[in-house]
């Protein structure tokens, strides 16, 4: 089994097919933004978190 980010383009193009589409690995892998708690979150950090959040929505995993 290969991670989806290796094969997503091939599955999309049809050169590979998924034979177990309902199978998922455990534990699931998430991406987290970790930063120090602060009342005054810098605008640069907020923009970076927003950018990462938006960019990750289009990823195949």
LINHUTA-V592921 format. One record per pair of residues at least 4 apart in sequence whose C-alpha atoms are under 8 Angstrom apart, sorted by the first residue. I is the first residue (numbers start at 1). J is the second residue. Records with the same first field share a line. If there is no record, write none. Layout:
I->J ; J
//
This chain:
2->6 ; 7
3->7
4->8 ; 60 ; 61
5->60 ; 61
7->11 ; 16
8->12 ; 60
9->13
10->14 ; 15 ; 16
11->15 ; 16 ; 17 ; 18
24->28
33->49
41->45 ; 46
42->46
43->47
44->48
45->49
46->50
47->51
48->52
49->53
50->54
51->55
52->56
53->57
54->58
55->59
//
